[in-house]
Amino acid sequence: MSIYPLGLRLDGRRVLVVGGGSVATRRVPALIAAGARVEIVSPELTPTLQGHVDAGRAVWTPRRFAPADVEGAWLVHVAIDDPEAAAGVSVAAEQHRIFCVRADDRDAATAWTPAVTRHGQVTVAVTDGGDRRRAMAVRDMVAGVLEASPPAAPELTGVALVGAGPGDPELITVKGRRLLAAADVVVADRLVPGMLLGDLRPEVELIDAAKIPYGPQAAQEEINRILVDRARQGRFVVRLKGGDNFVFGRGGEEAQACAKAGIPVLVVPGVTSSIAAPALAGIPVTHRGVAHEFTVISGHIPPDHPDSLVDWPAVARLRGTVVLMMALKNLPVIAERLIAEGRSPSTPVGVVQEGSTAHQKSLISTLGSVAAETKAAGIRPPAVVVIGDVVSEATVPAQL
């Protein structure tokens, strides 16, 4: 039998889902994303589906299916494992000439759900006569090709502020990698994974922000100028920074500069090393019964500096976790200040160097000893410092 492929425009159209279990949980999000008016008929719902109902994204009728439920539907999804009940839904759908997807029996269905991959405006759907594994393998192969291809031209305007993640090139988001592959200009910092830059097309203009020959503030002004200038030339610009652009990355300043110049800005969040580096060293920044909060602080300015905006006495009183970024140079005076403000010298401290990379290195110490032990261990920037009882909960994560 030959399958006739078709893309359905479901925006504003009623789609009936019979069943509220794990299969429905997988199917409903794509229907919602397509704009369908999703109505679920089922005696019970999974917590995830209940969340969609509570948010107004779907409607739930808490009972078993009745044949009249199919009336007015454009599509029916049967997501129950009772063959007799599922067959009853199929019969009702057939009588009303409504296409029906059967999770339990594809041969009894009048429509199939393919293996799907989406990249921007491109959607690829793969079916293979019932061999779901093969369809998924083909989908993944196509997805790999699409990731290396630029998205459609209408998307490529202005500036994208993209977080590259903590260091492992695989930890950039799918959207971030897709936009990076489409860039005409890339303005990158020194903490951006080098392998990401190695994949750029030969004609891409790569600007190393670390080599702009100005002082810190003047360099930022020059970066802002470059972003605006290249975007005004009609080129698609990606501002690529390690971690997340808005966590001590001056992403806000760059977004403001572009907005002031009338340049559209797309923000693509990144995995921030303030959370990722501790996690990869086995340290949870929050832990049930140990810490219900965590605070991220820039330590590039010492506590007694007139430009410091940190309330160190308040930090010392916190019962939760304190994460210090860019603090290795000032770690001795920061630790000394926290102890002077009342934090116990025996407070556990973890230090993680270059988290997620092949050069990752970690150290477990205490607030009173961490400065000396970090120096003795040869820990170097970039490093994340974690202060708090969560450090005692550290495990040894597997390396894949």
Buried (B, 14 or more C-beta within 10 A) or exposed (E): EEEEEEEBEBEEBBBBBBBBBBBBBEBBBEBBEBEBBBBBBBEEBBEBBBEBBEEEBBEBBEEBBEEEBBEEBBBBBBBBEBEEBBBBBBEBBBEBEBBBBBBBEBEEBBBBBBBBBBBBEEEBBBBBEEEBEBBBBBBEEBBEEBBEEBBEEEBBBBBBBBBBBBBBBEBBBEBBBBBBBBBBBBBBBEBBBEEBBEEBEEEBBEBEBEEBEEEEEEBBBBBBEBBBBBBEEEBBBBBBBBBBBBBBBBBEBBBEBBEEBEBEBBBBBBBBBBBBBBBBBBBBBBBEEBBEEBBBBBBBBBBEEEEBEBEBEEBBEBEBBBBBBBBBEBBBBBBBBBBEBEBEEEBBBBBBBBBBBEEBBBBBBBBBBBBEBBEEBEBEEBBBBBBBBBBEBBEEEEEE
